[in-house]
Amino acid sequence: MARPLAAATAFFLAIMSISQGVFAADPFEAFSVLRIEKKLAPDFSLPQVGGKTVRLSDYKGKIVLLGFFKTF
């Protein structure tokens, strides 16, 4: 599923670039799409319920989703 979608997206971007008279190597620039710069998150540690401490650096190279919430 991912390959046909990627191919269709690339084809669409190429057609749109040509139709706008812009044959840009960078489709982000051609369509004025904002790029987000990658930055390293600062390392921190948090205690788990069982008492063990978990550090963000323990998950280096993996996708991490953090959810912070506050209770009253």
C-alpha positions as CSV (number, residue, x, y, z in Angstrom):
1,M,0.0,0.0,0.0
2,A,2.8,2.4,0.8
3,R,4.6,2.1,-2.6
4,P,1.5,2.9,-4.7
5,L,0.7,5.9,-2.5
6,A,4.3,7.2,-2.6
7,A,4.3,6.8,-6.4
8,A,1.0,8.6,-6.8
9,T,2.2,11.4,-4.6
10,A,5.5,11.8,-6.5
11,F,3.5,11.7,-9.8
12,F,1.1,14.4,-8.5
13,L,3.9,16.6,-7.3
14,A,5.7,16.3,-10.6
15,I,2.6,17.2,-12.6
16,M,1.8,20.1,-10.4
17,S,5.4,21.4,-10.6
18,I,5.3,21.3,-14.4
19,S,1.9,22.8,-14.7
20,Q,2.9,25.8,-12.5
21,G,6.0,26.3,-14.7
22,V,8.2,25.4,-11.7
23,F,10.3,22.4,-12.2
24,A,11.9,22.5,-8.8
25,A,14.1,19.8,-7.3
26,D,12.5,20.5,-3.9
27,P,8.7,20.2,-3.8
28,F,8.5,21.8,-0.4
29,E,10.0,25.0,-1.9
30,A,7.7,24.8,-5.0
31,F,4.6,24.7,-2.9
32,S,5.8,27.0,0.0
33,V,5.5,24.2,2.5
34,L,7.0,24.9,5.9
35,R,9.8,22.6,6.9
36,I,10.3,21.6,10.5
37,E,13.9,21.4,11.6
38,K,15.0,18.3,13.5
39,K,16.3,19.1,16.9
40,L,17.5,16.7,19.6
41,A,15.3,16.7,22.7
42,P,17.2,17.3,25.9
43,D,17.7,14.1,27.9
44,F,15.6,13.8,31.1
45,S,14.5,11.1,33.4
46,L,11.2,10.3,35.1
47,P,10.3,7.8,37.8
48,Q,8.0,4.9,37.0
49,V,5.3,3.7,39.3
50,G,7.4,0.7,40.4
51,G,10.3,3.0,41.5
52,K,12.5,2.4,38.4
53,T,13.8,5.6,36.7
54,V,13.5,5.8,32.9
55,R,15.6,8.1,30.8
56,L,14.7,9.5,27.3
57,S,18.2,8.4,26.1
58,D,17.1,4.8,26.8
59,Y,14.9,5.0,23.7
60,K,17.5,6.6,21.4
61,G,16.7,5.7,17.7
62,K,13.1,4.8,18.5
63,I,9.9,6.9,18.0
64,V,8.7,8.1,21.4
65,L,5.3,9.7,22.0
66,L,5.2,11.7,25.2
67,G,2.0,12.7,26.9
68,F,2.1,15.0,29.9
69,F,-1.0,15.8,31.8
70,K,-1.9,17.5,35.1
71,T,-4.5,16.4,37.6
72,F,-6.1,18.7,40.2
